Amino acid sequence: MSIISKPCRVERLPCHCERSEAISFRVLAIFFCAFLFSSCSDFDGPWSFYPEDSVAYKGIYTHGYVVAGQKPHICFSKLYNLDESASENFAFYDSAAVTVSGKFSNGDTLVELSSISNKPNCFTTNAEALGVVGESYTMNAAFKWDSAGEKVKSQYSGVAKIPTKLSAKSITPPGKKVVSDQKPILNTHEYLDFDYQEYPYDAYTYNIGMDYDTTVQGMLLTLAYNADSDSNGESMNTTMFHMLESFLDEDSSGYYGFTMLDATEKTRLFGFESRLKIGDFYNLDTMFITGMQLPIGKSTIKIYAVDQAYADYQNYLLESFEDPRVKSRTNIENGNGVFAGMLVDSVLMNIHSDDYITYSYARVYGCDNHKDADGDEDPWNTKYCRLFQETYCSDSSTVVKPIPTCYPVAVKLAMLHDSSSWSVYLPDTLSKVSAKQEAYADGLKRYCVSSNFKSTSIADCGQIYEECQVALDSNSCKDYIWKWCSDRDWDLSAYPQCGTALVSEFYSKQLNSSVLQRVVDLWCKENENDPQCKRE
């Protein structure tokens, strides 16, 4: 009898059935081992990842958006070579044509974008053409530019879709429990008043209830705050500072030396959330922000609903820079980057506290105590601090704070007003000759550079002009004006002295940039008598 048709009973197993069972168990064992091996080999690790040969993108990156109720805004940037000098303050292209088509609020269906003043690589429109909820927009951009030493023409396009529904309908403030015992407050789009919850309750969250539809593929959470107002600041009685207090020293005002929000900025990006379903809920149903993340005073929480293009940009394109296993995605045809549609809603906050450090105080502290890359004291020597110094030192044209930081500013103001004496605004208590001489030298250099070397009865700019503008070799005066012009984004039209400085820096430092070479050549063509252009 065939073993295929022979039944095997439990009571008695014929020999051929025992052999059949043995074979089956061997097969099962082999199958199980193979399954186990294949499962283990599916775990992430260096054994499972083999880099693929891919061509690195070397074209133009696009970062643009159309927000409902706002004008289109698109920026472009080129990828620098490893030995190429940065040139973001100047147009990387010889010519550009950028348009956005779609239904706009003013009835237009096609708008031409022009470059923004002093930001030549960013484009917007002067027309009142605002994005409309639920509409799609197509960007088309064409450039003539230098790519790795070769003149090329490039064309890019992308489609953005503004979501159709978004509402920050309510906000629930933190209470005295991890799960808030507070009731939701209707968002009236007017300032909502809250008392600041100090440690340990500052770690609890404000919960923003969201209403949206399936066109929303993610949400971007940002904060706008007024760091210039003395009504805005931060409490030092927070969970963060309690964790770090043994490592930090507080000053006489109770300030630990840093704030959660940057005291020199006015906006903060809190993060991005993609649309995900977790059980029976979607993660976008509620946006969370901890109490310690919000400033004392007035601020605005802004929630941007984004389309699929922006979600892909966050989840794939940006992630691919960090993890080569992630495959980049972009909606820019022939290019890279993102052109996204967005819909925004906001919650206006007004948080009250009697005990906080103002951002104004934090800014001055940061500038006074700034250190360089080597950890050495280098006060007031960042771009922000240098631009902020005169505003801090003088709240009027004649009153200057009587502190050493402001002595050069006092000298500069006296020269600017062509006063009877360069020391007229210095404090009477400053009697040390060396301190006055140091203030004079610094103040004279500041005045001469900012006035484009205009001499007055108390300010002779001749020698400084020779050092800064005429000399071909590097010196301390050139270092100063290069930094001064960089702080002002190399605006050659507003500060012609920076044109000469750019030519000087380009040749002195032997900068490698076709963009800068084009700017320098054009400057020298239009300013033939510039002393820096008269080189062999």
Secondary structure, DSSP 8 states (H G I E B T S, - for coil): --TTT----SS---HHHHHHHHHHHHHHHHHHHHHHHHHHTTSSSGGG----------SEEEEEEEEBTS--EEEEEE---TT----TTS-SEEEEEEEEES--TTS-SEEEEEEETTEEEEEE-SS---B-TT-EEEEEEEEEEEETTEEEEEEEEEEEE--S-EEEEEEE---SSSS--S--EE--SS-EEEE---TTGGGSEEEEEEEE-TT--EEEEEEEE-TTSTT-EE-S-SHHHHHHTTT----TTS--S--SS-TT-SEEEEEEEE--EETTEEGGGEEEEEGGGS-BEEEEEEEEEE-HHHHHIIIIIHHHHH-TTS----SEETSEEEEEEEEEEEEEEEEE-SS-EEHHHHHHHHHHT-B-TTS-B-TT-SHHHHHHHHHHH-SSSS---SSGGGHHHHHHHHHHTT-S-TTTTS-TT---HHHHHHHHHHHHHHHHHHTTS--BTTB--HHHHIIIII-SS--HHHHHHHHHHHHTTT-TTT-THHHHHHHHHHHHTT---HHHHHHHHHHHHH-TT-GGG---
